């Protein structure tokens, strides 16, 4: 008994779908069909609808078969084959994915420890590509900016000195913006100085890198209202293995960036400014995190970091 009801239900569902599809094709192409063909298809549609209303299983089967034949005879050249529908659906999905990647969001994986502790090796991010504006393809023109680049933003960008190092052509970096166009940047030991004002940092304790157990001094940096954590190697009083930069003015159209792991980051202190046109977007969320150094395969996923925002 259940099997009979199941067959009847499937038959009614099939007939309903066939009626809807046939009506759509008929209405769309009515002007292209001769009146006799339209009349025959409409007659078969009416028969199928009446069979559904009467709930006669035999009538439903018969009228559905008749409608399928009429549709094949008169509407087949206006309907898409399953293969064509699948190809079009796949093409649409690919185009949509390309549009999203080009103009909306781009995935990015953290390859190094230069942004520890904010970002860890194995973090997978989404980069907001439209927040600073959308670049028209094959041009440098940016339209529809939502927000301006700010100090403290964590950005993804292409390496700015490709002409000096062709091996890094197209290579993406991720750093924190500490200087905007026109800013004067200087360092005083572990302190960053922007436009003559020393950015305050507050010692918070010891940070341990779980990959190798290396110990760092951890600070909270307040970059004009944007607070985030930075670390330095223990025992180092000057940032980046004692290196020092003189007062540097950020040129128009560029930004000055640094890694949060201040003694383990190749950044603007070494290879200069980042042209704004090189910026791919702003990192805004961690969507996956994988601890490569963890020997326990069951605990490699850092669940606590997934879907967390980026300070």
QUIJO-V886690 format. One record per residue. RES is the residue in one small letter. PHI is phi in whole degrees, 0 to 359 (NA if undefined). Layout:
res->RES phi->PHI
res->RES phi->PHI
//
This chain:
res->x phi->NA
res->x phi->296
res->x phi->295
res->x phi->296
res->x phi->298
res->x phi->295
res->x phi->296
res->x phi->297
res->x phi->297
res->x phi->295
res->x phi->297
res->x phi->297
res->x phi->296
res->x phi->298
res->x phi->295
res->x phi->303
res->x phi->297
res->x phi->296
res->x phi->299
res->x phi->297
res->x phi->296
res->x phi->294
res->x phi->297
res->x phi->298
res->x phi->295
res->x phi->295
res->x phi->296
res->x phi->288
res->x phi->241
res->x phi->305
res->x phi->291
res->x phi->270
res->x phi->262
res->x phi->283
res->x phi->305
res->x phi->295
res->x phi->296
res->x phi->300
res->x phi->298
res->x phi->295
res->x phi->296
res->x phi->295
res->x phi->297
res->x phi->294
res->x phi->298
res->x phi->299
res->x phi->298
res->x phi->294
res->x phi->295
res->x phi->292
res->x phi->295
res->x phi->297
res->x phi->295
res->x phi->281
res->x phi->60
res->x phi->273
res->x phi->301
res->x phi->295
res->x phi->296
res->x phi->298
res->x phi->298
res->x phi->294
res->x phi->291
res->x phi->294
res->x phi->298
res->x phi->298
res->x phi->293
res->x phi->299
res->x phi->295
res->x phi->296
res->x phi->296
res->x phi->294
res->x phi->289
res->x phi->247
res->x phi->241
res->x phi->302
res->x phi->286
res->x phi->258
res->x phi->254
res->x phi->267
res->x phi->290
res->x phi->300
res->x phi->297
res->x phi->295
res->x phi->300
res->x phi->293
res->x phi->296
res->x phi->295
res->x phi->296
res->x phi->294
res->x phi->298
res->x phi->296
res->x phi->296
res->x phi->294
res->x phi->298
res->x phi->298
res->x phi->297
res->x phi->294
res->x phi->296
res->x phi->298
res->x phi->293
res->x phi->283
res->x phi->245
res->x phi->245
res->x phi->232
res->x phi->225
res->x phi->284
res->x phi->211
res->x phi->250
res->x phi->284
res->x phi->266
res->x phi->221
res->x phi->263
res->x phi->290
res->x phi->250
res->x phi->297
res->x phi->265
res->x phi->297
res->x phi->231
res->x phi->253
res->x phi->300
res->x phi->102
res->x phi->289
res->x phi->248
res->x phi->247
res->x phi->249
res->x phi->252
res->x phi->282
res->x phi->269
res->x phi->253
res->x phi->296
res->x phi->267
res->x phi->112
res->x phi->259
res->x phi->274
res->x phi->293
res->x phi->307
res->x phi->68
res->x phi->222
res->x phi->259
res->x phi->281
res->x phi->250
res->x phi->234
res->x phi->57
res->x phi->292
res->x phi->265
res->x phi->213
res->x phi->270
res->x phi->294
res->x phi->236
res->x phi->299
res->x phi->100
res->x phi->295
res->x phi->264
res->x phi->241
res->x phi->251
res->x phi->209
res->x phi->274
res->x phi->307
res->x phi->279
res->x phi->242
res->x phi->300
res->x phi->293
res->x phi->270
res->x phi->222
res->x phi->295
res->x phi->292
res->x phi->258
res->x phi->300
res->x phi->82
res->x phi->284
res->x phi->265
res->x phi->242
res->x phi->225
res->x phi->213
res->x phi->254
res->x phi->286
res->x phi->242
res->x phi->222
res->x phi->260
res->x phi->307
res->x phi->93
res->x phi->291
res->x phi->258
res->x phi->246
res->x phi->213
res->x phi->235
res->x phi->230
res->x phi->64
res->x phi->272
res->x phi->268
res->x phi->269
res->x phi->242
res->x phi->239
res->x phi->52
res->x phi->81
res->x phi->254
res->x phi->285
res->x phi->284
res->x phi->291
res->x phi->231
res->x phi->235
res->x phi->293
res->x phi->243
res->x phi->134
res->x phi->254
res->x phi->250
res->x phi->247
res->x phi->282
res->x phi->294
res->x phi->290
res->x phi->223
res->x phi->78
res->x phi->297
res->x phi->260
res->x phi->227
res->x phi->275
res->x phi->254
res->x phi->230
res->x phi->258
res->x phi->258
res->x phi->248
res->x phi->271
res->x phi->55
res->x phi->101
res->x phi->263
res->x phi->263
res->x phi->203
res->x phi->261
res->x phi->231
res->x phi->227
res->x phi->227
res->x phi->297
res->x phi->295
res->x phi->86
res->x phi->262
res->x phi->268
res->x phi->249
res->x phi->292
res->x phi->55
res->x phi->52
res->x phi->87
res->x phi->289
res->x phi->216
res->x phi->245
res->x phi->285
res->x phi->302
res->x phi->233
res->x phi->263
res->x phi->285
res->x phi->288
res->x phi->299
res->x phi->81
res->x phi->220
res->x phi->227
res->x phi->251
res->x phi->236
res->x phi->217
res->x phi->274
res->x phi->287
res->x phi->270
res->x phi->298
res->x phi->265
res->x phi->223
res->x phi->215
res->x phi->274
res->x phi->211
res->x phi->299
res->x phi->292
res->x phi->247
res->x phi->242
res->x phi->95
res->x phi->277
res->x phi->254
res->x phi->299
res->x phi->301
res->x phi->294
res->x phi->275
res->x phi->283
res->x phi->278
res->x phi->161
res->x phi->253
res->x phi->288
res->x phi->227
res->x phi->205
res->x phi->266
res->x phi->260
res->x phi->198
res->x phi->214
res->x phi->233
res->x phi->271
res->x phi->295
res->x phi->280
res->x phi->285
res->x phi->287
res->x phi->274
res->x phi->300
res->x phi->284
res->x phi->241
res->x phi->285
res->x phi->282
res->x phi->271
res->x phi->301
res->x phi->292
res->x phi->265
res->x phi->294
res->x phi->67
res->x phi->267
res->x phi->284
res->x phi->246
res->x phi->285
//
